[in-house]
């Protein structure tokens, strides 16, 4: 079990093997429904990459997953499991929407946008603070508290949307639509650089913010003192304390950064797409983030690639359910589950086998 | 007024039943040292399997059986990941929840083409309520009559099973050899191993127990309380059950009390929907519904006693070499 393997095997081959198995099983599920998996993949790829609008939608979804993936990944580095990305993103949406509702009548969008980013991040971080503090100070398990906070966020938002923010005289539980200044510009020009037409896709500036966040997280984790402390604490809390790192401080700060990243995700649907606050705005992206972070091995580059893959699945899955009505969009949730199962929970399944194969080739080489 | 209270308590019992069965499922898993946040997924998968089988065969008994089989299968996947392959128990639980949420609707749509629902069950296919002997005769007796005929009688079989399962679990856990070993393997697996008992075997057995109970809970949701499966019908009950388990500090009899409390909050929230209360104005339904979560967080924070989980929970057992 503990045999040393080359780095590329541990970081490349074994994760790849896990993913392949996950997708093979997903193919099996498609066959169980009586459809052709190869054809299904073709539809997904066409839907996601076949035309400009499809590509823009793929990137739009990927934007959400980059944020939530980074959220889970940052917490992973401190050995914390933040399962509350969904609730943090939901509450982050409240922050974004409040800024837009307050200022959209008299400020231009380029002043509102930074304020909304800060508010989203602050609200998300605030929602992560309580579980973090309870974990650090009172020893309550962060997984359980963040699950509870997801439900609390949902209840709170239903209350606010139904009783406070709803437009008088309408039935729909949503805030008023923001004025022009409360909307992020679409980035059609970016798509045109590649000769593609954005069509009706809501791809907007938050896509660049997501890329920036990847760079930021990389710098934070591997190029700052705080990142070093986070990783040390994650690898060995006892050693970290011995080295003078304050565990309460690291837990709280890491979780607040994590929650802040989740909160910023809300910018994309709230300010970039719907231009109002609405129910279920995170739409499960917080949970996709878990799969994305596991698949991306908690590295920003991996997270971005995994987020892109899930963006492909979400956008391509829409096309697929149109072409093959038997395969509903719930197939994506199944794939998500399989990825989490094989790339996460069963990550050590193939390692002994691979280690044995390598040991055998090594002895064969030694003999020759 | 008296009748209102009886009816409120009656729906409390109905709503507490799935929570109780699911929380007891979690009790076996977590007492053996396997954290189980996949309760929600097992509950949902069992509900679907029970409804689908009952719809196809017309027998609620076969439905309940297949609910249990499917829940056990999911529990064993969780077991394989956490016990044999020493994976992260939380991650595995998350995977179980995703798989159940996706597969139930996907297969439901593919088999029945009703948007993820299973066909509504008519008469035979669904469990019937049980009228206790003499319930009709004593209905008119003041006070005790309504209590007997409304509150105690007229429930589904699974309700009685659930409320017997709690004291039974207490007996298993504290009065049998299996129970002693189960508690030991959750606290100190190395000691159990030294005594020559298989840690993995015990934990797998605990996962099977959890599967059976989740299967019953899912069957109750889909073929007793409702007449068929609808998308996401567990609606977070697995997590409330988990909260109830923690709130009871992993003890079976207390689990029953907590589930009744959480069921009562749910029943009260339904009854108070849109009604005005004295002093507070319109009833804060969302707040009442959120109370189980708030109470659990407050408990975990150590303000009402201390919730100490089984010591070996969350860590795979590695034999020393």
Interface residues (C-beta under 8 A of the other chain):
Chain A: X29 X32 X33 X34 X81 X83 X130 X134 X138 X139 X140 X141 X143 X144 X145 X147 X148 X149 X151 X152 X155 X156 X158 X159 X287 X290 X291 X294 X326 X327 X328 X330 X331 X332 X333 X334 X335 X336 X337 X338 X340 X341 X344 X345 X346 X347 X348 X349
Chain B: X37 X77 X80 X81 X82 X85 X86 X87 X88 X89 X90 X91 X92 X94 X95 X96 X97 X98 X99 X100 X101 X102 X103 X105 X106 X107 X109 X110 X116 X236 X239 X242 X243 X246 X284 X286 X287 X289 X290 X293 X294 X296 X297 X300 X301 X302 X307 X309
